[in-house]
């Protein structure tokens, strides 16, 4: 009968091969390499593969990571150096200011301002007042006043002298004392002078309307058009009687150096000659032009004439006048 028991003398079956101690490929270069015994063929059955000590190898990915970290470190270092250089340049190039902004005033400092004299800060400091300020009393500035914005004054301004370098616009300008203008003056509107207007130099007017004009010398370069009368004034010239008035006769003058009237009343037996000599109140520069005209019929019957000079003129007759007769002459004297 066959023996169903197994043969105990036969060797036991071979155990499956143990896994290698390094189950992962050593590197990407050795993966699926033909020279890799583990990848080429499995170990023969019944044998145990020999284990080898793994040798460290640097892969391509590992080398790339090392270089990338090195470049990053160098880049960060250069950025830090550049930032330091920029900060040093900004600090050295920043202009220094001479004035120092003062600190905010405390309540104690503000209350101390109520005294008579209080010093706050020094000349190198700046007092910056951000809010609106009202000064009930007087304000004295010992140095210049610089106003960045518009200056509005509700009351009168008292200034010993004012110098305007640019254009000035005034709604109404009142000058109580003298006004001296060194340069040319152009008036676009109407000029009203309540008192005298004295012009020492030349004056040119397009249209001048005055109630009374007093000038030392008036020069006209064009025609003189008068819509009213010509009124002369001045001192009354002095007079002296001539022989033609006769015994007990008289002569008088009324008027000025420019124009006037001579009234003659003859006495007894008047001879031919001069009735009267008029001495000018103001001497002429040259011998003036003297025009006389008879103002009554008796004067018209005479053969009258004049003797003239720069200081006086005389009214004379070539024929003997009648005794106890009135003779009237008007005269005009022009230089």
Legacy VTK file of the C-alpha trace (Angstrom):
# vtk DataFile Version 3.0
C-alpha trace
ASCII
DATASET POLYDATA
POINTS 335 float
0.000 0.000 0.000
1.443 3.212 -0.807
2.967 5.328 1.902
0.840 8.507 2.211
3.197 10.141 4.718
5.621 12.562 3.368
9.238 11.849 3.230
10.698 13.486 6.224
14.205 13.115 4.907
13.580 15.499 1.975
14.845 19.044 2.499
12.286 21.692 3.311
11.148 23.975 0.496
13.158 27.120 -0.069
11.890 30.282 1.620
10.929 33.224 -0.550
13.671 35.762 -1.041
13.844 38.516 1.518
13.336 41.998 0.268
16.402 44.064 -0.249
17.331 46.432 2.498
17.251 49.365 0.053
13.888 49.012 -1.689
14.145 52.496 -3.382
16.514 53.167 -6.259
19.696 54.815 -5.178
19.284 57.653 -7.627
17.415 58.703 -10.698
20.453 57.735 -12.764
20.381 54.100 -11.566
16.617 53.680 -12.167
15.957 51.053 -14.854
19.676 50.973 -15.684
20.831 47.827 -17.549
23.736 47.584 -15.136
21.458 47.370 -12.173
21.354 43.670 -11.219
18.102 44.024 -9.362
16.405 45.573 -12.361
17.966 43.186 -14.894
16.956 39.838 -13.448
15.565 38.564 -10.196
17.893 36.618 -7.873
17.851 32.864 -8.322
15.503 30.946 -6.183
16.865 29.713 -2.916
19.527 32.442 -2.700
19.587 35.596 -0.589
20.842 38.693 -2.367
23.763 40.340 -0.764
23.132 43.754 0.738
25.471 46.632 -0.118
26.059 49.806 1.821
24.288 52.651 -0.099
26.699 55.345 -1.312
25.369 58.870 -1.227
25.024 60.397 -4.669
23.812 63.954 -5.559
21.012 63.944 -8.056
20.455 66.592 -10.789
17.426 67.937 -8.930
19.439 68.239 -5.711
22.263 70.090 -7.436
19.731 72.541 -9.002
18.220 73.222 -5.551
21.629 74.048 -4.102
22.448 76.546 -6.873
18.987 78.098 -6.652
19.383 78.726 -2.924
22.829 80.218 -3.519
21.493 82.659 -6.162
18.641 83.653 -3.836
21.058 84.422 -1.013
23.250 86.552 -3.310
20.201 88.439 -4.655
18.910 89.204 -1.152
22.382 90.404 -0.141
22.589 92.768 -3.119
19.105 94.161 -2.363
20.093 94.901 1.227
23.272 96.689 0.114
21.307 98.772 -2.426
18.727 99.782 0.181
21.451 100.864 2.592
23.108 103.020 -0.102
19.798 104.717 -0.953
19.053 105.506 2.698
22.511 107.036 3.209
22.140 109.148 0.042
18.725 110.488 1.082
19.928 111.445 4.560
23.041 113.231 3.264
21.217 115.089 0.469
18.304 116.372 2.628
18.724 120.183 3.065
19.017 121.427 6.560
16.566 124.073 7.722
17.754 126.915 9.880
14.441 127.413 11.651
13.146 124.938 14.172
9.446 124.451 14.656
8.453 125.279 18.183
6.605 122.786 20.271
2.941 123.223 21.079
2.214 125.714 23.838
1.017 124.255 27.052
-1.844 125.676 29.096
0.651 127.149 31.519
2.552 128.921 28.745
-0.663 130.291 27.255
-1.767 131.615 30.633
1.640 133.262 31.091
1.002 135.323 27.950
-1.464 137.421 29.963
1.466 139.204 31.582
2.883 142.488 30.333
5.908 141.038 28.514
6.432 137.354 27.783
9.171 135.817 25.661
8.258 132.637 23.810
11.069 130.778 22.060
13.949 132.521 20.298
14.733 133.962 16.866
15.632 130.545 15.449
12.314 128.987 16.362
8.943 129.307 14.662
5.639 129.742 16.437
3.047 127.974 14.311
-0.546 128.893 15.200
-2.896 126.596 13.302
-6.156 128.115 14.510
-7.612 131.585 13.985
-6.218 134.238 16.313
-7.799 137.414 17.668
-5.711 140.136 19.317
-7.779 142.563 21.350
-4.870 144.935 21.948
-2.103 146.391 19.796
0.379 144.210 17.920
3.971 145.409 17.487
6.268 143.802 14.927
9.931 144.693 15.323
10.903 143.162 11.995
9.378 142.629 8.560
5.818 141.402 8.071
5.362 138.845 5.303
1.779 138.100 4.298
1.332 135.076 2.039
-2.367 135.705 1.424
-4.583 138.746 1.072
-4.389 141.550 3.641
-7.782 142.855 4.756
-7.988 145.881 7.021
-11.347 146.916 8.434
-10.247 150.331 9.710
-7.830 153.077 8.761
-4.138 152.451 8.098
-1.544 154.870 9.440
1.764 154.442 7.585
4.619 157.004 7.661
5.661 156.004 4.158
4.516 153.398 1.670
6.402 152.021 -1.311
4.492 149.970 -3.872
6.803 148.101 -6.225
4.079 146.699 -8.445
0.602 147.725 -9.418
-1.741 149.019 -6.731
-5.514 149.106 -6.836
-7.348 151.405 -4.422
-11.099 151.732 -4.141
-10.735 155.187 -2.602
-7.419 156.831 -1.735
-7.418 159.803 0.603
-4.264 161.882 1.076
-4.466 164.490 3.837
-0.970 165.839 3.283
1.131 166.283 0.150
1.209 163.659 -2.585
4.540 163.422 -4.383
4.701 161.343 -7.546
8.195 160.875 -8.961
7.149 159.181 -12.201
4.387 159.536 -14.717
0.784 159.401 -13.542
-2.096 158.179 -15.661
-5.653 158.880 -14.552
-8.301 156.829 -16.319
-11.240 158.521 -14.651
-12.207 162.039 -13.641
-9.872 164.153 -11.529
-11.535 166.493 -9.052
-9.347 169.039 -7.271
-11.103 170.842 -4.425
-8.308 173.343 -3.880
-5.434 174.740 -5.889
-3.518 172.692 -8.434
0.100 173.754 -8.803
2.031 172.449 -11.789
5.681 173.496 -11.915
6.514 171.604 -15.093
4.685 171.108 -18.327
1.166 169.688 -18.362
-0.761 168.109 -21.203
-4.548 167.814 -20.983
-6.886 166.312 -23.506
-9.931 167.895 -21.920
-9.546 170.172 -18.904
-12.595 171.425 -17.052
-11.850 173.683 -14.097
-13.802 176.394 -12.352
-10.681 178.501 -11.874
-7.234 177.960 -13.348
-4.195 179.847 -12.132
-0.973 179.367 -14.083
2.276 181.302 -14.211
2.742 180.819 -17.943
0.209 179.402 -20.386
1.439 178.222 -23.774
-1.115 177.250 -26.397
0.022 175.231 -29.418
-3.387 175.514 -31.048
-6.316 177.902 -31.237
-7.863 179.352 -28.106
-11.602 178.889 -28.040
-13.535 180.778 -25.390
-17.242 180.360 -24.824
-17.342 183.023 -22.103
-15.770 186.402 -21.386
-12.110 187.217 -20.927
-11.697 188.669 -17.452
-8.416 190.323 -16.576
-7.096 190.948 -13.117
-3.977 192.133 -11.415
-2.633 195.176 -9.726
-3.786 198.633 -10.751
-0.971 200.484 -12.490
0.244 203.708 -10.986
-0.306 207.033 -12.797
1.006 210.553 -13.076
-0.739 213.529 -14.771
0.731 215.312 -17.761
0.512 218.945 -18.907
-2.431 218.340 -21.294
-4.921 218.214 -18.407
-4.539 222.005 -18.005
-4.757 224.010 -14.874
-6.706 222.186 -12.160
-7.433 219.200 -14.428
-7.464 215.557 -13.231
-6.864 212.053 -14.685
-7.550 208.613 -13.160
-7.195 204.967 -14.178
-9.206 201.816 -13.319
-8.149 198.369 -14.421
-4.893 196.428 -14.612
-1.746 196.212 -16.685
-3.676 194.281 -19.332
-6.812 196.344 -19.769
-8.551 199.300 -18.217
-10.148 202.735 -18.617
-8.647 206.221 -18.290
-10.943 209.157 -17.380
-9.602 212.680 -18.049
-11.182 215.962 -16.910
-9.362 218.997 -18.302
-8.985 222.252 -16.487
-8.287 225.689 -17.803
-6.298 226.326 -21.006
-5.055 222.759 -21.581
-2.216 222.582 -24.154
-1.358 219.741 -26.561
0.716 216.975 -25.011
0.202 213.935 -22.761
-2.743 213.604 -20.430
-1.485 210.764 -18.206
1.356 208.221 -17.863
0.494 204.712 -16.578
3.256 202.764 -14.793
2.796 198.950 -15.064
2.387 197.020 -11.828
4.440 194.208 -13.417
7.174 195.098 -15.817
6.986 193.510 -19.280
9.935 191.682 -20.781
9.809 193.802 -23.912
7.891 196.854 -25.109
4.253 195.694 -25.232
1.548 196.425 -27.768
-0.762 199.177 -26.462
-4.154 199.728 -28.074
-6.343 202.687 -26.981
-9.786 203.637 -28.181
-11.914 206.713 -27.441
-15.032 205.935 -25.439
-16.867 209.276 -25.896
-17.273 211.781 -28.745
-14.999 214.412 -27.266
-12.146 211.893 -27.089
-12.829 210.891 -30.693
-12.279 214.507 -31.854
-8.707 214.499 -30.588
-5.609 213.473 -32.528
-4.579 210.993 -29.807
-1.515 208.740 -29.720
0.597 206.770 -27.193
4.159 206.710 -25.931
5.104 203.203 -24.657
7.947 201.245 -23.087
8.379 198.030 -21.061
7.570 199.898 -17.845
4.798 202.360 -18.812
2.778 204.044 -21.529
1.243 207.545 -21.961
-1.968 208.788 -23.607
-1.291 211.984 -25.533
-2.963 214.367 -28.017
-1.463 216.210 -30.980
-3.983 219.090 -30.839
-4.982 221.154 -27.838
-7.997 219.715 -25.997
-10.940 221.771 -24.889
-11.011 223.190 -21.389
-13.325 221.707 -18.753
-14.077 218.697 -20.930
-14.285 214.971 -20.146
-12.196 212.596 -22.260
-12.502 208.829 -21.784
-10.146 206.190 -23.301
-10.076 202.401 -23.004
-6.774 200.505 -23.366
-5.551 196.954 -23.953
-1.913 195.997 -23.437
-0.507 192.762 -24.927
3.075 191.553 -24.825
LINES 1 336
335 0 1 2 3 4 5 6 7 8 9 10 11 12 13 14 15 16 17 18 19 20 21 22 23 24 25 26 27 28 29 30 31 32 33 34 35 36 37 38 39 40 41 42 43 44 45 46 47 48 49 50 51 52 53 54 55 56 57 58 59 60 61 62 63 64 65 66 67 68 69 70 71 72 73 74 75 76 77 78 79 80 81 82 83 84 85 86 87 88 89 90 91 92 93 94 95 96 97 98 99 100 101 102 103 104 105 106 107 108 109 110 111 112 113 114 115 116 117 118 119 120 121 122 123 124 125 126 127 128 129 130 131 132 133 134 135 136 137 138 139 140 141 142 143 144 145 146 147 148 149 150 151 152 153 154 155 156 157 158 159 160 161 162 163 164 165 166 167 168 169 170 171 172 173 174 175 176 177 178 179 180 181 182 183 184 185 186 187 188 189 190 191 192 193 194 195 196 197 198 199 200 201 202 203 204 205 206 207 208 209 210 211 212 213 214 215 216 217 218 219 220 221 222 223 224 225 226 227 228 229 230 231 232 233 234 235 236 237 238 239 240 241 242 243 244 245 246 247 248 249 250 251 252 253 254 255 256 257 258 259 260 261 262 263 264 265 266 267 268 269 270 271 272 273 274 275 276 277 278 279 280 281 282 283 284 285 286 287 288 289 290 291 292 293 294 295 296 297 298 299 300 301 302 303 304 305 306 307 308 309 310 311 312 313 314 315 316 317 318 319 320 321 322 323 324 325 326 327 328 329 330 331 332 333 334
